[in-house]
Amino acid sequence: MIFRKFNKKTPVRKFDHRRVKIGYSYIAKDLAKIFNTDCSVVHRWVREEGLIPIDEKIPAMFHFETTKQFIIHKNQARKMQIGNAGDLPCFKCRLKRRAYKDKVILIKQNDKLWNLKALCCACGSKMNMSMSANEFTLMITWGYLVVETLPKFTLIGISKPNVTTNLKNIQTINKFEYKGCLNFCSNNERIKHKYFDRLAQKFDKKTIAKIVYALLIFEEFNNFKDFKLFCYEDSKNFQKYLLKRYTQSMQTANRAITYVKQFFLWLREHEGYKKLCFDDIDSLQLSLKDREKARVNKPKDYLSIDKWQEIILNLKPIEPIEYRNRAIFTCLILTGARVDALISLKIKDVNLEHNYIFQDSSHVNTKFSSSHKINLWNFNPELKQILEDWIDKLKNEYGFNDNCTLFPKIRITSNNEFKFEADGFIKEPIKSTSIVRKELTKQLNKSNLGHYTPHTIRNSLIALFMGFDLNPEQLKAISQNMCHKSLNTTINSYYNVHEYRQDKIIQELNIEDLTKLQEVKNNPKYQYIISQMKNEEIINKVFDVVSQSN
């Protein structure tokens, strides 16, 4: 007899409705992927549980609003009736019951969860409930007594058990029926789904989410009419609608109408939509005046690098999290890297011997998923030593290796008082950049320096180097080290000359003097003298000669 091996997925008991994104419509394959289940499960939802498709075409497609409400309804259907505080679920009674004789056993499940065990006061079956450690402090109000062994269950003396809920109070949950009013066009949902699949090959999730939202705004404005009916009046009215909606953010309005225009240009090339007029689509843009307003580059805030170094060198860490945060700030200054890329670095990416960090896009979250080699800036040697000490600390004290993350998450454990506390690190990267922003704000507040974001360090570095007399080759090297594809990005987006400074620079630009100065600099004798100016004695002799001649 031949036995077949079935790789069945573990059945999911609870689905997270937040995975359903606004503006998307899903086919069964998409829902199976985001909920980590099988396509047959989604089809069963349609046949037996009331999930509503947008139309009768194949493959079946589901609107985001009905899908989200269905998942919420499905999760609530599994819940038992809510009882009083401290009642435990009894799966035999299908109710929440009080613990028999108010006696429970408390067992530590892992660093985050504790398990409460008891017997049902009605049927005597075992009940379990997992909760976080800090919530078990409520056992005093529940009136439970923690014991080592549970008492033997008997019906003697239990004429009316303390039951929180009764079978009469159970509400039978019917098949899902969406009671709201949905506005959508099924043809639009299907063509948008095809468009979003194409975008997934080019853009990341954040960019696609902005495009999805822009198209949803257009459909809401247009009362969800079929895209085939698009005309010139829709274009002009949508422009007015955006200007009225985003009066304080011209950039957002310009971005939204640009995304809609790109979609219709793509749509015009597909069968069934080729009758769309190109001139009508081309008119999907703001006026020249409004577009110029949207392109305004506001002055960049920056803090001098000396202040940044002073903040780091004044830090005296005690706790492990303080050592990690100091290393993060140090790496920000030494590299000027973006925070998303920084928190996803691994130890093997840092090469202190050759003074560089390699951002490998296979695991580092770089912009446009491009790999970069970043040389460390030559600042105070103590900064590089801080980073080196941090790597040694991870390897020697916490058992990390080169494949582990450079800036790990804090390990949270529960103590004997059922309270959470930090206990070293786990080999997982920091997931959110908000942690870095909050810690940086805390240190800036201590130094009374106001509010600055981690990205301000990039602006500060550009402002520092632009203050030096650098040749084009040096400027290009700096631009590449900041992971910019073009020097124009470095100069136009990160550095703006103040109006007062601009006037002063232009006034000092004497063409005749600059021409003579350039001739002197090209003289080999001048270049030799400059090369010897590192010796302070020679500088003093030259100064004495010049002063005597005067």
Secondary structure as the mmCIF struct_conf table of DSSP 4:
data_model
#
loop_
_struct_conf.conf_type_id
_struct_conf.id
_struct_conf.beg_label_comp_id
_struct_conf.beg_label_asym_id
_struct_conf.beg_label_seq_id
_struct_conf.end_label_comp_id
_struct_conf.end_label_asym_id
_struct_conf.end_label_seq_id
HELX_LH_PP_P HELX_LH_PP_P1 ILE A 2 LYS A 5
HELX_LH_PP_P HELX_LH_PP_P2 LYS A 8 VAL A 12
BEND BEND1 ARG A 13 ARG A 13
HELX_RH_3T_P HELX_RH_3T_P1 HIS A 17 ARG A 19
BEND BEND2 VAL A 20 VAL A 20
TURN_TY1_P TURN_TY1_P1 ILE A 22 GLY A 23
STRN STRN1 SER A 25 ILE A 27
HELX_RH_AL_P HELX_RH_AL_P1 ALA A 28 ILE A 34
TURN_TY1_P TURN_TY1_P2 PHE A 35 ASN A 36
BEND BEND3 THR A 37 THR A 37
HELX_RH_AL_P HELX_RH_AL_P2 CYS A 39 ARG A 44
HELX_RH_PI_P HELX_RH_PI_P1 TRP A 45 GLU A 49
HELX_LH_PP_P HELX_LH_PP_P3 LEU A 51 PRO A 53
BEND BEND4 ILE A 54 GLU A 56
BEND BEND5 ILE A 58 PRO A 59
STRN STRN2 MET A 61 HIS A 63
HELX_RH_AL_P HELX_RH_AL_P3 PHE A 64 ARG A 78
HELX_LH_PP_P HELX_LH_PP_P4 LYS A 79 ILE A 82
BEND BEND6 ASN A 84 ASN A 84
TURN_TY1_P TURN_TY1_P3 ALA A 85 GLY A 86
STRN STRN3 LEU A 88 CYS A 90
TURN_TY1_P TURN_TY1_P4 PHE A 91 ARG A 94
STRN STRN4 LEU A 95 ARG A 97
HELX_LH_PP_P HELX_LH_PP_P5 ARG A 98 ARG A 98
STRN STRN5 ALA A 99 ALA A 99
HELX_RH_3T_P HELX_RH_3T_P2 TYR A 100 ASP A 102
STRN STRN6 LYS A 103 LYS A 108
BEND BEND7 ASN A 110 LYS A 112
STRN STRN7 LEU A 113 LEU A 119
STRN STRN8 CYS A 120 CYS A 120
TURN_TY1_P TURN_TY1_P5 CYS A 121 CYS A 123
STRN STRN9 LYS A 126 SER A 132
HELX_RH_3T_P HELX_RH_3T_P3 ALA A 133 LEU A 138
HELX_RH_AL_P HELX_RH_AL_P4 MET A 139 TRP A 142
TURN_TY1_P TURN_TY1_P6 GLY A 143 GLY A 143
STRN STRN10 LEU A 145 VAL A 146
BEND BEND8 GLU A 148 THR A 149
HELX_LH_PP_P HELX_LH_PP_P6 LEU A 150 PHE A 153
TURN_TY1_P TURN_TY1_P7 ILE A 156 GLY A 157
BEND BEND9 SER A 159 LYS A 160
STRN STRN11 VAL A 163 VAL A 163
BEND BEND10 THR A 164 THR A 164
HELX_RH_3T_P HELX_RH_3T_P4 LEU A 167 ASN A 169
HELX_LH_PP_P HELX_LH_PP_P7 ILE A 170 ILE A 173
BEND BEND11 GLY A 180 GLY A 180
HELX_RH_AL_P HELX_RH_AL_P5 SER A 186 LEU A 199
TURN_TY1_P TURN_TY1_P8 ALA A 200 LYS A 202
BEND BEND12 PHE A 203 PHE A 203
HELX_RH_AL_P HELX_RH_AL_P6 LYS A 205 PHE A 221
TURN_TY1_P TURN_TY1_P9 ASN A 222 PHE A 224
HELX_RH_3T_P HELX_RH_3T_P5 PHE A 227 LEU A 229
HELX_RH_AL_P HELX_RH_AL_P7 TYR A 232 ARG A 245
TURN_TY1_P TURN_TY1_P10 TYR A 246 GLN A 248
HELX_RH_AL_P HELX_RH_AL_P8 MET A 250 LEU A 267
TURN_TY1_P TURN_TY1_P11 ARG A 268 GLU A 269
BEND BEND13 HIS A 270 HIS A 270
TURN_TY1_P TURN_TY1_P12 GLU A 271 GLY A 272
TURN_TY1_P TURN_TY1_P13 LYS A 274 LYS A 275
BEND BEND14 LEU A 276 LEU A 276
HELX_RH_AL_P HELX_RH_AL_P9 PHE A 278 ASP A 282
TURN_TY1_P TURN_TY1_P14 SER A 283 SER A 283
BEND BEND15 GLN A 285 GLN A 285
HELX_RH_AL_P HELX_RH_AL_P10 LEU A 288 ALA A 294
TURN_TY1_P TURN_TY1_P15 ARG A 295 ARG A 295
HELX_LH_PP_P HELX_LH_PP_P8 LYS A 298 ASP A 301
HELX_RH_AL_P HELX_RH_AL_P11 ILE A 305 LEU A 313
TURN_TY1_P TURN_TY1_P16 ASN A 314 ASN A 314
BEND BEND16 GLU A 319 GLU A 319
HELX_RH_AL_P HELX_RH_AL_P12 PRO A 320 THR A 335
HELX_RH_AL_P HELX_RH_AL_P13 VAL A 339 LEU A 342
TURN_TY1_P TURN_TY1_P17 ILE A 343 SER A 344
STRN STRN12 LYS A 346 LYS A 346
HELX_RH_3T_P HELX_RH_3T_P6 ILE A 347 ASP A 349
STRN STRN13 VAL A 350 ASN A 351
TURN_TY1_P TURN_TY1_P18 LEU A 352 ASN A 355
STRN STRN14 TYR A 356 GLN A 359
TURN_TY1_P TURN_TY1_P19 SER A 361 HIS A 363
BEND BEND17 VAL A 364 VAL A 364
HELX_RH_3T_P HELX_RH_3T_P7 LYS A 367 SER A 369
STRN STRN15 HIS A 372 ASN A 375
HELX_LH_PP_P HELX_LH_PP_P9 LEU A 376 TRP A 377
HELX_RH_AL_P HELX_RH_AL_P14 PRO A 381 GLU A 397
BEND BEND18 TYR A 398 TYR A 398
TURN_TY1_P TURN_TY1_P20 ASP A 402 ASN A 403
BEND BEND19 CYS A 404 CYS A 404
STRN STRN16 THR A 405 THR A 405
BEND BEND20 LEU A 406 PHE A 407
STRN STRN17 PRO A 408 SER A 414
TURN_TY1_P TURN_TY1_P21 ASN A 416 GLU A 417
BEND BEND21 PHE A 418 PHE A 418
STRN STRN18 PHE A 420 PRO A 429
TURN_TY1_P TURN_TY1_P22 THR A 433 THR A 433
HELX_RH_AL_P HELX_RH_AL_P15 SER A 434 LYS A 446
TURN_TY1_P TURN_TY1_P23 SER A 447 ASN A 448
TURN_TY1_P TURN_TY1_P24 PRO A 454 HIS A 455
HELX_RH_AL_P HELX_RH_AL_P16 THR A 456 MET A 466
TURN_TY1_P TURN_TY1_P25 GLY A 467 GLY A 467
BEND BEND22 PHE A 468 PHE A 468
HELX_RH_AL_P HELX_RH_AL_P17 PRO A 472 ASN A 481
TURN_TY1_P TURN_TY1_P26 MET A 482 CYS A 483
BEND BEND23 LYS A 485 SER A 486
HELX_RH_AL_P HELX_RH_AL_P18 LEU A 487 ASN A 488
HELX_RH_PI_P HELX_RH_PI_P2 THR A 489 SER A 493
HELX_RH_AL_P HELX_RH_AL_P19 TYR A 494 TYR A 494
HELX_RH_AL_P HELX_RH_AL_P20 GLU A 499 GLU A 508
HELX_RH_AL_P HELX_RH_AL_P21 ILE A 511 LYS A 521
TURN_TY1_P TURN_TY1_P27 ASN A 522 ASN A 522
BEND BEND24 ASN A 523 ASN A 523
HELX_RH_AL_P HELX_RH_AL_P22 PRO A 524 SER A 531
TURN_TY1_P TURN_TY1_P28 GLN A 532 LYS A 534
BEND BEND25 ASN A 535 ASN A 535
HELX_RH_AL_P HELX_RH_AL_P23 GLU A 536 SER A 549
#
